[in-house]
Amino acid sequence: MNKYIVEFIGTFFLVLTVICTVNSDFGGAFQPIAIGSILMVMIFAGGHISGGHFNPAVTLGVWMRGKCAASDVPGYVIAQFVGGALAAVIGGNVLGKVPAAAATNMSIMPAMVAEILGTFALVWVILNVATTKSNSGNSFYGLAIGFTVTACAYALGGFGSGGCFNPAVALGTLMNGLNTGANIGPIIAANLIGGALAALAFKALYHSQGADD
């Protein structure tokens, strides 16, 4: 149960930060830094308990990698979605952080490609820095993961999807009005595709080197 609580808390604060910074005049171009930073510190805070996924696409990738028990996957994903949904409710209805204008439907192809690439990069980094014996016990993994989100948000966040790279973030943005219902299905599908592709690429390249799990 502790693992699921940690996943709930980490995802909650990640999505709350997304909603409160994106819907604020404060921060501007520094919003991706805030989002990457909260992810980094939540990973450092809870990574030793749950692995610090805070993202169903990450859970998918880590499960495919063989570092997350199948029995844990439903609990992780439920905790992540519930955390994201609650963050959307509190951010929008309690803190009053709502979009200034209605969201519009994205151009599907570039947005999905951006989401696939961003999620691939995120899961690829996680699998390499946080699930291998060669990096076991390192002190930089949270920083590497947080900066991946920051960099991808700057590079890939402007293609209509908002740079979610995370189905729980996608749900939160839908509930908050930052995304439309027509956008969410393709975004979540792209996130899961990106996570799965990263896991497949990791397994192919890592094991081709004869590396020890």
C-alpha positions as CSV (number, residue, x, y, z in Angstrom):
1,M,0.0,0.0,0.0
2,N,2.9,2.4,0.7
3,K,3.9,2.2,-2.9
4,Y,0.5,3.3,-4.1
5,I,0.3,6.2,-1.7
6,V,3.7,7.4,-2.9
7,E,2.5,7.2,-6.5
8,F,-0.6,9.1,-5.6
9,I,1.3,11.9,-3.9
10,G,3.9,12.2,-6.5
11,T,1.4,12.3,-9.4
12,F,-0.8,14.7,-7.5
13,F,1.9,17.3,-7.1
14,L,3.2,16.8,-10.6
15,V,-0.3,17.5,-12.1
16,L,-1.0,20.3,-9.6
17,T,2.2,22.0,-10.7
18,V,1.3,21.6,-14.3
19,I,-2.2,23.2,-13.8
20,C,-1.1,26.0,-11.5
21,T,1.9,27.1,-13.6
22,V,0.3,26.7,-17.1
23,N,-2.8,28.7,-15.9
24,S,-0.7,31.5,-14.3
25,D,1.0,34.6,-15.6
26,F,3.7,33.9,-13.1
27,G,6.6,31.9,-14.5
28,G,6.0,32.3,-18.2
29,A,8.9,30.6,-20.0
30,F,10.1,29.1,-16.7
31,Q,7.0,26.8,-16.4
32,P,8.8,23.7,-17.8
33,I,11.5,24.2,-15.2
34,A,8.9,24.2,-12.4
35,I,7.3,21.0,-13.8
36,G,10.6,19.2,-14.2
37,S,11.7,20.3,-10.8
38,I,8.7,19.0,-9.0
39,L,9.0,15.7,-10.8
40,M,12.7,15.6,-9.8
41,V,12.1,16.2,-6.1
42,M,9.1,13.8,-5.9
43,I,11.3,11.1,-7.4
44,F,14.0,11.8,-4.8
45,A,11.4,11.7,-2.1
46,G,9.6,8.6,-3.1
47,G,11.7,6.7,-5.6
48,H,13.1,4.4,-2.9
49,I,9.6,3.3,-2.0
50,S,7.7,3.0,-5.3
51,G,10.3,3.6,-8.0
52,G,8.9,7.1,-8.6
53,H,6.9,6.4,-11.7
54,F,4.1,9.0,-11.3
55,N,3.1,8.1,-14.9
56,P,1.2,5.2,-16.3
57,A,3.5,5.2,-19.4
58,V,6.5,4.8,-17.1
59,T,4.8,2.0,-15.3
60,L,4.2,0.3,-18.6
61,G,7.8,0.7,-19.6
62,V,9.2,-0.5,-16.3
63,W,6.8,-3.5,-16.3
64,M,7.9,-4.4,-19.8
65,R,11.5,-4.1,-18.6
66,G,10.8,-6.6,-15.9
67,K,11.3,-4.3,-13.0
68,C,7.7,-3.9,-11.9
69,A,5.6,-6.8,-10.8
70,A,2.4,-7.3,-12.9
71,S,0.4,-7.4,-9.7
72,D,1.5,-3.8,-8.9
73,V,0.6,-2.3,-12.3
74,P,-3.2,-1.8,-11.6
75,G,-2.5,-0.3,-8.2
76,Y,0.1,2.1,-9.6
77,V,-2.0,3.2,-12.6
78,I,-5.1,3.7,-10.4
79,A,-3.1,5.7,-7.9
80,Q,-1.6,7.9,-10.7
81,F,-4.9,8.6,-12.3
82,V,-6.6,9.4,-9.0
83,G,-3.8,11.7,-8.0
84,G,-3.9,13.5,-11.3
85,A,-7.7,13.8,-11.2
86,L,-7.7,15.2,-7.6
87,A,-5.0,17.7,-8.6
88,A,-7.2,18.9,-11.4
89,V,-10.1,19.4,-9.0
90,I,-8.1,21.2,-6.4
91,G,-6.2,23.3,-8.9
92,G,-9.3,24.4,-10.8
93,N,-12.1,24.4,-8.3
94,V,-10.3,25.3,-5.1
95,L,-7.3,27.3,-6.2
96,G,-9.1,28.8,-9.1
97,K,-6.5,28.0,-11.7
98,V,-8.4,27.6,-15.0
99,P,-7.5,28.4,-18.6
100,A,-8.1,31.9,-19.8
101,A,-9.5,30.6,-23.1
102,A,-11.2,27.4,-24.2
103,A,-8.9,24.6,-25.4
104,T,-8.9,23.8,-29.1
105,N,-8.5,20.5,-30.9
106,M,-4.9,19.7,-31.8
107,S,-3.5,18.7,-35.2
108,I,-3.3,15.0,-34.6
109,M,-0.2,13.9,-36.4
110,P,2.4,16.4,-35.1
111,A,0.9,16.3,-31.6
112,M,1.0,12.5,-31.5
113,V,4.6,12.4,-32.8
114,A,5.6,15.0,-30.2
115,E,4.0,13.0,-27.4
116,I,5.5,9.7,-28.6
117,L,9.0,11.3,-28.8
118,G,8.7,13.0,-25.4
119,T,7.4,9.9,-23.6
120,F,10.0,7.7,-25.3
121,A,12.8,10.1,-24.1
122,L,11.4,10.1,-20.6
123,V,11.0,6.3,-20.3
124,W,14.3,5.7,-22.0
125,V,16.1,7.8,-19.5
126,I,14.3,6.3,-16.6
127,L,15.1,2.7,-17.7
128,N,18.8,3.6,-18.1
129,V,19.4,5.6,-15.0
130,A,17.1,3.9,-12.5
131,T,16.7,0.2,-13.4
132,T,20.3,-1.0,-14.3
133,K,22.9,-2.4,-12.0
134,S,25.6,-0.2,-13.6
135,N,23.7,2.8,-12.3
136,S,22.6,1.2,-9.0
137,G,22.8,3.6,-6.1
138,N,23.5,6.7,-8.2
139,S,22.5,10.1,-6.8
140,F,21.6,11.8,-10.1
141,Y,18.7,9.8,-11.4
142,G,16.0,12.2,-10.2
143,L,17.8,15.1,-11.8
144,A,18.3,13.3,-15.1
145,I,14.6,12.4,-15.2
146,G,13.4,15.9,-14.2
147,F,15.6,17.6,-16.8
148,T,14.3,15.2,-19.5
149,V,10.8,16.4,-18.8
150,T,11.9,20.1,-18.8
151,A,13.9,19.7,-22.1
152,C,11.0,17.9,-23.8
153,A,8.5,20.4,-22.6
154,Y,10.5,23.2,-24.2
155,A,11.2,21.2,-27.4
156,L,7.9,19.3,-27.9
157,G,5.3,21.1,-25.9
158,G,4.2,23.5,-28.6
159,F,2.6,21.1,-31.0
160,G,-1.0,21.3,-29.7
161,S,-1.0,18.6,-27.0
162,G,0.6,20.7,-24.3
163,G,3.5,18.3,-23.8
164,C,1.9,15.9,-21.5
165,F,4.1,12.8,-21.9
166,N,2.0,11.2,-19.2
167,P,-1.6,9.9,-19.3
168,A,-2.3,11.1,-15.8
169,V,-1.2,14.6,-16.8
170,A,-3.4,14.3,-19.9
171,L,-6.4,13.4,-17.7
172,G,-5.7,16.4,-15.4
173,T,-5.5,18.8,-18.3
174,L,-8.8,17.5,-19.7
175,M,-10.5,17.9,-16.3
176,N,-9.1,21.4,-16.0
177,G,-10.1,22.5,-19.5
178,L,-6.5,22.8,-20.8
179,N,-7.3,20.0,-23.3
180,T,-10.4,18.8,-25.2
181,G,-12.0,15.4,-25.1
182,A,-11.0,14.9,-28.8
183,N,-7.3,15.4,-27.8
184,I,-7.1,13.0,-24.9
185,G,-7.5,9.7,-26.6
186,P,-4.7,10.3,-29.1
187,I,-2.4,11.8,-26.4
188,I,-2.8,8.8,-24.0
189,A,-2.3,6.4,-26.9
190,A,0.9,8.2,-28.0
191,N,2.2,8.2,-24.4
192,L,1.7,4.4,-24.1
193,I,3.2,3.8,-27.5
194,G,6.2,6.0,-26.5
195,G,6.7,4.1,-23.2
196,A,6.4,0.7,-24.9
197,L,8.8,1.6,-27.7
198,A,11.4,2.9,-25.1
199,A,11.1,-0.4,-23.2
200,L,11.5,-2.5,-26.4
201,A,14.5,-0.4,-27.5
202,F,16.1,-0.7,-24.0
203,K,15.7,-4.4,-23.9
204,A,17.1,-4.9,-27.4
205,L,20.1,-2.7,-26.9
206,Y,20.9,-3.5,-23.3
207,H,20.7,-7.3,-23.7
208,S,22.6,-7.1,-27.0
209,Q,25.6,-6.0,-25.0
210,G,25.2,-8.9,-22.6
211,A,24.6,-6.6,-19.8
212,D,23.6,-7.9,-16.4
213,D,20.1,-7.0,-15.2
